Amino acid sequence: MSIVPLLLFTAIVSFATPVLADEAPIAGTVKNVDTATGTLLVESAVRGQVRQVVIHMRAESRVVRFVRSTEAGKSGFAEEAVTLGDLKPGWVVSVKTRHEGDKEVAEIVRVVHEK
């Protein structure tokens, strides 16, 4: 077996890994909420690297948190819609995004933990 195919495979996997990692939800701590510009600053740690990501909100972006179900006969949690302005620095969120040029645009922001 030649070493060339192995090196080629390693190079392809190495270059593809960052792209795949960005497709995962962005999870981290809310650092800032700017309702005027419709942005959210999230500090995220991935593989020991800390980065700050600006998340842009659109009209179709949703923000939810989980609350105990108050419905009779139902236990567990239910999603509750909240606004961008309800988010507070220090809260932990998970954000599913899509790329629009060089911007991360939120599809859904889920509050994981309120501090």
DRENTORKOL-3810 file (N, C-alpha, C; in nm, 4 decimals):
REM DRENTORKOL-3810
@n.u->0.0848; n.v->-0.1194; n.w->0.0000; ca.u->0.0000; ca.v->0.0000; ca.w->0.0000; c.u->0.0881; c.v->0.1240; c.w->0.0000
@n.u->0.0564; n.v->0.2176; n.w->-0.0829; ca.u->0.1334; ca.v->0.3400; ca.w->-0.0962; c.u->0.0950; c.v->0.4390; c.w->0.0138
@n.u->0.1880; n.v->0.5213; n.w->0.0529; ca.u->0.1634; ca.v->0.6214; ca.w->0.1557; c.u->0.0853; c.v->0.7410; c.w->0.1008
@n.u->0.0886; n.v->0.7607; n.w->-0.0315; ca.u->0.0210; ca.v->0.8753; ca.w->-0.0928; c.u->-0.1299; c.v->0.8748; c.w->-0.0656
@n.u->-0.2015; n.v->0.7618; n.w->-0.0871; ca.u->-0.3453; ca.v->0.7647; ca.w->-0.0559; c.u->-0.3736; c.v->0.7947; c.w->0.0912
@n.u->-0.2894; n.v->0.7422; n.w->0.1799; ca.u->-0.3086; ca.v->0.7670; ca.w->0.3230; c.u->-0.2889; c.v->0.9148; c.w->0.3547
@n.u->-0.1860; n.v->0.9761; n.w->0.2985; ca.u->-0.1623; ca.v->1.1190; ca.w->0.3202; c.u->-0.2751; c.v->1.2041; c.w->0.2613
@n.u->-0.3229; n.v->1.1643; n.w->0.1443; ca.u->-0.4340; ca.v->1.2360; ca.w->0.0816; c.u->-0.5593; c.v->1.2284; c.w->0.1680
@n.u->-0.5902; n.v->1.1095; n.w->0.2185; ca.u->-0.7066; ca.v->1.0913; ca.w->0.3058; c.u->-0.6920; c.v->1.1763; c.w->0.4317
@n.u->-0.5738; n.v->1.1751; n.w->0.4940; ca.u->-0.5497; ca.v->1.2533; ca.w->0.6151; c.u->-0.5685; c.v->1.4025; c.w->0.5884
@n.u->-0.5191; n.v->1.4498; n.w->0.4748; ca.u->-0.5340; ca.v->1.5915; ca.w->0.4403; c.u->-0.6795; c.v->1.6295; c.w->0.4216
@n.u->-0.7558; n.v->1.5447; n.w->0.3538; ca.u->-0.8978; ca.v->1.5728; ca.w->0.3309; c.u->-0.9733; c.v->1.5781; c.w->0.4626
@n.u->-0.9490; n.v->1.4824; n.w->0.5507; ca.u->-1.0165; ca.v->1.4797; ca.w->0.6809; c.u->-0.9765; c.v->1.6009; c.w->0.7635
@n.u->-0.8499; n.v->1.6386; n.w->0.7604; ca.u->-0.8029; ca.v->1.7536; ca.w->0.8378; c.u->-0.8704; c.v->1.8823; c.w->0.7939
@n.u->-0.8844; n.v->1.9023; n.w->0.6634; ca.u->-0.9470; ca.v->2.0233; ca.w->0.6130; c.u->-1.0980; c.v->2.0210; c.w->0.6307
@n.u->-1.1601; n.v->1.9051; n.w->0.6321; ca.u->-1.3051; ca.v->1.8941; ca.w->0.6439; c.u->-1.3527; c.v->1.9092; c.w->0.7872
@n.u->-1.2701; n.v->1.8776; n.w->0.8840; ca.u->-1.3122; ca.v->1.8784; ca.w->1.0239; c.u->-1.3651; c.v->2.0128; c.w->1.0710
@n.u->-1.2981; n.v->2.1276; n.w->1.0466; ca.u->-1.3547; ca.v->2.2546; ca.w->1.0934; c.u->-1.4907; c.v->2.2851; c.w->1.0328
@n.u->-1.5140; n.v->2.2485; n.w->0.9090; ca.u->-1.6433; ca.v->2.2731; ca.w->0.8455; c.u->-1.7510; c.v->2.1922; c.w->0.9154
@n.u->-1.7221; n.v->2.0663; n.w->0.9453; ca.u->-1.8198; ca.v->1.9818; ca.w->1.0128; c.u->-1.8471; c.v->2.0326; c.w->1.1537
@n.u->-1.7438; n.v->2.0803; n.w->1.2225; ca.u->-1.7609; ca.v->2.1277; ca.w->1.3595; c.u->-1.8524; c.v->2.2494; c.w->1.3645
@n.u->-1.8450; n.v->2.3372; n.w->1.2641; ca.u->-1.9290; ca.v->2.4568; ca.w->1.2618; c.u->-2.0759; c.v->2.4233; c.w->1.2386
@n.u->-2.1059; n.v->2.3086; n.w->1.1819; ca.u->-2.2443; ca.v->2.2711; ca.w->1.1566; c.u->-2.3172; c.v->2.2306; c.w->1.2846
@n.u->-2.2440; n.v->2.2015; n.w->1.3904; ca.u->-2.3052; ca.v->2.1647; ca.w->1.5176; c.u->-2.3620; c.v->2.2901; c.w->1.5834
@n.u->-2.4593; n.v->2.2726; n.w->1.6729; ca.u->-2.5108; ca.v->2.3904; ca.w->1.7443; c.u->-2.3989; c.v->2.4604; c.w->1.8221
@n.u->-2.4113; n.v->2.5892; n.w->1.8352; ca.u->-2.3159; ca.v->2.6676; ca.w->1.9124; c.u->-2.3698; c.v->2.6739; c.w->2.0544
@n.u->-2.2947; n.v->2.6201; n.w->2.1482; ca.u->-2.3379; ca.v->2.6202; ca.w->2.2884; c.u->-2.2404; c.v->2.7041; c.w->2.3684
@n.u->-2.2943; n.v->2.7851; n.w->2.4585; ca.u->-2.2071; ca.v->2.8672; ca.w->2.5401; c.u->-2.2829; c.v->2.9636; c.w->2.6281
@n.u->-2.2096; n.v->3.0579; n.w->2.6817; ca.u->-2.2630; ca.v->3.1551; ca.w->2.7766; c.u->-2.2928; c.v->3.2868; c.w->2.7053
@n.u->-2.4105; n.v->3.3408; n.w->2.7332; ca.u->-2.4481; ca.v->3.4710; ca.w->2.6772; c.u->-2.3608; c.v->3.5769; c.w->2.7430
@n.u->-2.2923; n.v->3.6547; n.w->2.6596; ca.u->-2.2087; ca.v->3.7643; ca.w->2.7093; c.u->-2.2784; c.v->3.8981; c.w->2.6925
@n.u->-2.3557; n.v->3.9127; n.w->2.5840; ca.u->-2.4219; ca.v->4.0399; ca.w->2.5573; c.u->-2.5441; c.v->4.0166; c.w->2.4689
@n.u->-2.6478; n.v->4.0955; n.w->2.4918; ca.u->-2.7684; ca.v->4.0944; ca.w->2.4090; c.u->-2.7903; c.v->4.2372; c.w->2.3610
@n.u->-2.8012; n.v->4.2535; n.w->2.2296; ca.u->-2.8242; ca.v->4.3861; ca.w->2.1728; c.u->-2.9536; c.v->4.3805; c.w->2.0921
@n.u->-3.0624; n.v->4.4242; n.w->2.1537; ca.u->-3.1922; ca.v->4.4190; ca.w->2.0860; c.u->-3.2012; c.v->4.5198; c.w->1.9725
@n.u->-3.1248; n.v->4.6285; n.w->1.9799; ca.u->-3.1285; ca.v->4.7303; ca.w->1.8740; c.u->-3.0745; c.v->4.6747; c.w->1.7417
@n.u->-2.9663; n.v->4.5955; n.w->1.7489; ca.u->-2.9089; ca.v->4.5384; ca.w->1.6270; c.u->-2.9556; c.v->4.3955; c.w->1.6028
@n.u->-3.0285; n.v->4.3397; n.w->1.6982; ca.u->-3.0777; ca.v->4.2026; ca.w->1.6839; c.u->-2.9665; c.v->4.0998; c.w->1.6879
@n.u->-2.8698; n.v->4.1212; n.w->1.7792; ca.u->-2.7586; ca.v->4.0280; ca.w->1.7906; c.u->-2.7416; c.v->3.9784; c.w->1.9336
@n.u->-2.6739; n.v->3.8662; n.w->1.9411; ca.u->-2.6470; ca.v->3.7982; ca.w->2.0669; c.u->-2.5012; c.v->3.7570; c.w->2.0629
@n.u->-2.4233; n.v->3.7880; n.w->2.1661; ca.u->-2.2834; ca.v->3.7478; ca.w->2.1729; c.u->-2.2740; c.v->3.6282; c.w->2.2664
@n.u->-2.2234; n.v->3.5158; n.w->2.2124; ca.u->-2.2120; ca.v->3.3922; ca.w->2.2890; c.u->-2.0650; c.v->3.3530; c.w->2.2972
@n.u->-2.0186; n.v->3.3235; n.w->2.4197; ca.u->-1.8831; ca.v->3.2735; ca.w->2.4382; c.u->-1.8907; c.v->3.1215; c.w->2.4448
@n.u->-1.8181; n.v->3.0576; n.w->2.3536; ca.u->-1.8247; ca.v->2.9130; ca.w->2.3378; c.u->-1.6856; c.v->2.8529; c.w->2.3496
@n.u->-1.6747; n.v->2.7379; n.w->2.4146; ca.u->-1.5470; ca.v->2.6669; ca.w->2.4248; c.u->-1.5581; c.v->2.5370; c.w->2.3463
@n.u->-1.4697; n.v->2.5211; n.w->2.2463; ca.u->-1.4671; ca.v->2.4006; ca.w->2.1646; c.u->-1.3232; c.v->2.3519; c.w->2.1569
@n.u->-1.3036; n.v->2.2287; n.w->2.1965; ca.u->-1.1701; ca.v->2.1671; ca.w->2.1934; c.u->-1.0662; c.v->2.2529; c.w->2.2651
@n.u->-1.1035; n.v->2.3068; n.w->2.3788; ca.u->-1.0105; ca.v->2.3865; ca.w->2.4575; c.u->-0.9901; c.v->2.5286; c.w->2.4079
@n.u->-1.0535; n.v->2.5659; n.w->2.2995; ca.u->-1.0418; ca.v->2.7000; ca.w->2.2437; c.u->-1.1675; c.v->2.7798; c.w->2.2786
@n.u->-1.1507; n.v->2.8962; n.w->2.3350; ca.u->-1.2636; ca.v->2.9834; ca.w->2.3675; c.u->-1.2778; c.v->3.0851; c.w->2.2554
@n.u->-1.4000; n.v->3.1001; n.w->2.2073; ca.u->-1.4247; ca.v->3.1997; ca.w->2.1031; c.u->-1.5565; c.v->3.2703; c.w->2.1324
@n.u->-1.5662; n.v->3.3913; n.w->2.0855; ca.u->-1.6899; ca.v->3.4663; ca.w->2.0985; c.u->-1.7549; c.v->3.4730; c.w->1.9612
@n.u->-1.8832; n.v->3.4372; n.w->1.9570; ca.u->-1.9562; ca.v->3.4305; ca.w->1.8307; c.u->-2.0727; c.v->3.5280; c.w->1.8361
@n.u->-2.0821; n.v->3.6125; n.w->1.7342; ca.u->-2.1958; ca.v->3.7029; ca.w->1.7217; c.u->-2.3041; c.v->3.6280; c.w->1.6452
@n.u->-2.4199; n.v->3.6134; n.w->1.7068; ca.u->-2.5345; ca.v->3.5460; ca.w->1.6470; c.u->-2.6325; c.v->3.6539; c.w->1.6030
@n.u->-2.6699; n.v->3.6514; n.w->1.4770; ca.u->-2.7652; ca.v->3.7483; ca.w->1.4225; c.u->-2.9048; c.v->3.6872; c.w->1.4233
@n.u->-3.0013; n.v->3.7650; n.w->1.4674; ca.u->-3.1398; ca.v->3.7202; ca.w->1.4721; c.u->-3.2141; c.v->3.7744; c.w->1.3498
@n.u->-3.3078; n.v->3.6968; n.w->1.3008; ca.u->-3.3960; ca.v->3.7370; ca.w->1.1906; c.u->-3.5394; c.v->3.7258; c.w->1.2405
@n.u->-3.6323; n.v->3.7741; n.w->1.1613; ca.u->-3.7743; ca.v->3.7699; ca.w->1.2003; c.u->-3.8194; c.v->3.6261; c.w->1.2270
@n.u->-3.7656; n.v->3.5305; n.w->1.1515; ca.u->-3.8072; ca.v->3.3909; ca.w->1.1674; c.u->-3.7289; c.v->3.3171; c.w->1.2769
@n.u->-3.6273; n.v->3.3806; n.w->1.3355; ca.u->-3.5506; ca.v->3.3179; ca.w->1.4443; c.u->-3.6393; c.v->3.3033; c.w->1.5670
@n.u->-3.6232; n.v->3.1900; n.w->1.6354; ca.u->-3.7021; ca.v->3.1661; ca.w->1.7572; c.u->-3.6112; c.v->3.1595; c.w->1.8788
@n.u->-3.6624; n.v->3.2038; n.w->1.9930; ca.u->-3.5935; ca.v->3.1926; ca.w->2.1210; c.u->-3.6898; c.v->3.1208; c.w->2.2147
@n.u->-3.6422; n.v->3.0116; n.w->2.2760; ca.u->-3.7285; ca.v->2.9350; ca.w->2.3662; c.u->-3.6538; c.v->2.8983; c.w->2.4933
@n.u->-3.7298; n.v->2.8761; n.w->2.5963; ca.u->-3.6765; ca.v->2.8184; ca.w->2.7196; c.u->-3.7717; c.v->2.7081; c.w->2.7610
@n.u->-3.7280; n.v->2.6268; n.w->2.8526; ca.u->-3.8094; ca.v->2.5140; ca.w->2.8953; c.u->-3.8628; c.v->2.5404; c.w->3.0352
@n.u->-3.9934; n.v->2.5196; n.w->3.0519; ca.u->-4.0598; ca.v->2.5395; ca.w->3.1808; c.u->-4.1380; c.v->2.4140; c.w->3.2149
@n.u->-4.1604; n.v->2.3935; n.w->3.3412; ca.u->-4.2403; ca.v->2.2781; ca.w->3.3834; c.u->-4.3809; c.v->2.2908; c.w->3.3270
@n.u->-4.4305; n.v->2.1806; n.w->3.2773; ca.u->-4.5647; ca.v->2.1790; ca.w->3.2199; c.u->-4.6681; c.v->2.2045; c.w->3.3292
@n.u->-4.7619; n.v->2.2939; n.w->3.3012; ca.u->-4.8689; ca.v->2.3228; ca.w->3.3958; c.u->-4.9998; c.v->2.2568; c.w->3.3528
@n.u->-4.9935; n.v->2.1864; n.w->3.2407; ca.u->-5.1108; ca.v->2.1192; ca.w->3.1878; c.u->-5.1470; c.v->1.9999; c.w->3.2758
@n.u->-5.2739; n.v->1.9878; n.w->3.3112; ca.u->-5.3192; ca.v->1.8784; ca.w->3.3969; c.u->-5.2874; c.v->1.7432; c.w->3.3334
@n.u->-5.2297; n.v->1.6551; n.w->3.4125; ca.u->-5.1991; ca.v->1.5209; ca.w->3.3651; c.u->-5.0695; c.v->1.5094; c.w->3.2870
@n.u->-5.0013; n.v->1.6207; n.w->3.2643; ca.u->-4.8742; ca.v->1.6163; ca.w->3.1911; c.u->-4.7607; c.v->1.6518; c.w->3.2862
@n.u->-4.6575; n.v->1.5691; n.w->3.2811; ca.u->-4.5389; ca.v->1.6009; ca.w->3.3593; c.u->-4.4267; c.v->1.6361; c.w->3.2621
@n.u->-4.3158; n.v->1.6815; n.w->3.3146; ca.u->-4.2037; ca.v->1.7154; ca.w->3.2287; c.u->-4.1990; c.v->1.8632; c.w->3.1963
@n.u->-4.1375; n.v->1.8927; n.w->3.0836; ca.u->-4.1146; ca.v->2.0315; ca.w->3.0457; c.u->-4.1785; c.v->2.0631; c.w->2.9120
@n.u->-4.2094; n.v->2.1899; n.w->2.8945; ca.u->-4.2666; ca.v->2.2382; ca.w->2.7689; c.u->-4.1851; c.v->2.3579; c.w->2.7219
@n.u->-4.1790; n.v->2.3766; n.w->2.5899; ca.u->-4.1115; ca.v->2.4940; ca.w->2.5348; c.u->-4.1979; c.v->2.6170; c.w->2.5553
@n.u->-4.1341; n.v->2.7264; n.w->2.5927; ca.u->-4.2029; ca.v->2.8535; ca.w->2.6072; c.u->-4.1276; c.v->2.9564; c.w->2.5229
@n.u->-4.1974; n.v->3.0236; n.w->2.4352; ca.u->-4.1347; ca.v->3.1262; ca.w->2.3516; c.u->-4.1019; c.v->3.2482; c.w->2.4370
@n.u->-3.9824; n.v->3.3022; n.w->2.4177; ca.u->-3.9409; ca.v->3.4250; ca.w->2.4835; c.u->-3.8799; c.v->3.5157; c.w->2.3758
@n.u->-3.8498; n.v->3.6374; n.w->2.4119; ca.u->-3.7918; ca.v->3.7315; ca.w->2.3156; c.u->-3.6413; c.v->3.7414; c.w->2.3370
@n.u->-3.5741; n.v->3.7999; n.w->2.2399; ca.u->-3.4303; ca.v->3.8233; ca.w->2.2516; c.u->-3.4014; c.v->3.9069; c.w->2.3764
@n.u->-3.4857; n.v->4.0040; n.w->2.4037; ca.u->-3.4674; ca.v->4.0907; ca.w->2.5202; c.u->-3.4808; c.v->4.0192; c.w->2.6535
@n.u->-3.5435; n.v->3.9011; n.w->2.6545; ca.u->-3.5563; ca.v->3.8244; ca.w->2.7784; c.u->-3.4254; c.v->3.7564; c.w->2.8183
@n.u->-3.3360; n.v->3.7344; n.w->2.7207; ca.u->-3.2088; ca.v->3.6672; ca.w->2.7497; c.u->-3.1207; c.v->3.7576; c.w->2.8342
@n.u->-3.0450; n.v->3.6965; n.w->2.9257; ca.u->-2.9590; ca.v->3.7724; ca.w->3.0168; c.u->-2.8151; c.v->3.7221; c.w->3.0083
@n.u->-2.7179; n.v->3.8127; n.w->3.0229; ca.u->-2.5787; ca.v->3.7688; ca.w->3.0298; c.u->-2.5613; c.v->3.6669; c.w->3.1427
@n.u->-2.4829; n.v->3.5640; n.w->3.1149; ca.u->-2.4607; ca.v->3.4572; ca.w->3.2126; c.u->-2.5436; c.v->3.3338; c.w->3.1850
@n.u->-2.6531; n.v->3.3478; n.w->3.1111; ca.u->-2.7351; ca.v->3.2322; ca.w->3.0776; c.u->-2.6606; c.v->3.1442; c.w->2.9782
@n.u->-2.6855; n.v->3.0168; n.w->2.9864; ca.u->-2.6243; ca.v->2.9214; ca.w->2.8940; c.u->-2.7272; c.v->2.8875; c.w->2.7866
@n.u->-2.6837; n.v->2.8944; n.w->2.6598; ca.u->-2.7738; ca.v->2.8694; ca.w->2.5474; c.u->-2.7116; c.v->2.7704; c.w->2.4493
@n.u->-2.7973; n.v->2.7110; n.w->2.3695; ca.u->-2.7566; ca.v->2.6290; ca.w->2.2561; c.u->-2.8258; c.v->2.6907; c.w->2.1351
@n.u->-2.7478; n.v->2.7210; n.w->2.0313; ca.u->-2.8021; ca.v->2.7932; ca.w->1.9168; c.u->-2.7795; c.v->2.7143; c.w->1.7885
@n.u->-2.8883; n.v->2.6825; n.w->1.7198; ca.u->-2.8779; ca.v->2.6214; ca.w->1.5878; c.u->-2.8744; c.v->2.7360; c.w->1.4885
@n.u->-2.7679; n.v->2.7404; n.w->1.4072; ca.u->-2.7500; ca.v->2.8511; ca.w->1.3137; c.u->-2.7378; c.v->2.8018; c.w->1.1707
@n.u->-2.7462; n.v->2.8964; n.w->1.0818; ca.u->-2.7129; ca.v->2.8729; ca.w->0.9411; c.u->-2.6192; c.v->2.9861; c.w->0.8999
@n.u->-2.5387; n.v->2.9599; n.w->0.7993; ca.u->-2.4440; ca.v->3.0597; ca.w->0.7518; c.u->-2.5093; c.v->3.1470; c.w->0.6461
@n.u->-2.4939; n.v->3.2772; n.w->0.6597; ca.u->-2.5335; ca.v->3.3740; ca.w->0.5572; c.u->-2.4104; c.v->3.4596; c.w->0.5328
@n.u->-2.3330; n.v->3.4220; n.w->0.4318; ca.u->-2.2056; ca.v->3.4893; ca.w->0.4087; c.u->-2.1123; c.v->3.4589; c.w->0.5233
@n.u->-2.0639; n.v->3.5619; n.w->0.5894; ca.u->-1.9746; ca.v->3.5418; ca.w->0.7036; c.u->-2.0479; c.v->3.5537; c.w->0.8376
@n.u->-2.1810; n.v->3.5544; n.w->0.8353; ca.u->-2.2605; ca.v->3.5696; ca.w->0.9568; c.u->-2.3215; c.v->3.4371; c.w->1.0012
@n.u->-2.3342; n.v->3.4219; n.w->1.1322; ca.u->-2.4079; ca.v->3.3103; ca.w->1.1915; c.u->-2.5476; c.v->3.3630; c.w->1.2217
@n.u->-2.6484; n.v->3.3069; n.w->1.1578; ca.u->-2.7861; ca.v->3.3520; ca.w->1.1747; c.u->-2.8633; c.v->3.2451; c.w->1.2508
@n.u->-2.9300; n.v->3.2861; n.w->1.3576; ca.u->-3.0013; ca.v->3.1916; ca.w->1.4433; c.u->-3.1274; c.v->3.1389; c.w->1.3774
@n.u->-3.1438; n.v->3.0079; n.w->1.3853; ca.u->-3.2724; ca.v->2.9471; ca.w->1.3523; c.u->-3.3514; c.v->2.9324; c.w->1.4816
@n.u->-3.2838; n.v->2.8772; n.w->1.5852; ca.u->-3.3473; ca.v->2.8655; ca.w->1.7163; c.u->-3.2417; c.v->2.8787; c.w->1.8252
@n.u->-3.2751; n.v->2.9575; n.w->1.9269; ca.u->-3.1918; ca.v->2.9742; ca.w->2.0455; c.u->-3.2658; c.v->2.9056; c.w->2.1590
@n.u->-3.2022; n.v->2.8064; n.w->2.2196; ca.u->-3.2624; ca.v->2.7353; ca.w->2.3329; c.u->-3.1877; c.v->2.7714; c.w->2.4607
@n.u->-3.2616; n.v->2.8190; n.w->2.5611; ca.u->-3.2015; ca.v->2.8480; ca.w->2.6907; c.u->-3.1824; c.v->2.7157; c.w->2.7628
@n.u->-3.0584; n.v->2.6874; n.w->2.7978; ca.u->-3.0248; ca.v->2.5624; ca.w->2.8659; c.u->-3.0253; c.v->2.5819; c.w->3.0164
@n.u->-2.9722; n.v->2.6967; n.w->3.0604; ca.u->-2.9639; ca.v->2.7234; ca.w->3.2048; c.u->-2.9723; c.v->2.8736; c.w->3.2289
@n.u->-3.0617; n.v->2.9122; n.w->3.3185; ca.u->-3.0766; ca.v->3.0528; ca.w->3.3568; c.u->-3.0020; c.v->3.0759; c.w->3.4868
@n.u->-2.9148; n.v->3.1762; n.w->3.4878; ca.u->-2.8403; ca.v->3.2082; ca.w->3.6114; c.u->-2.8905; c.v->3.3354; c.w->3.6704
END
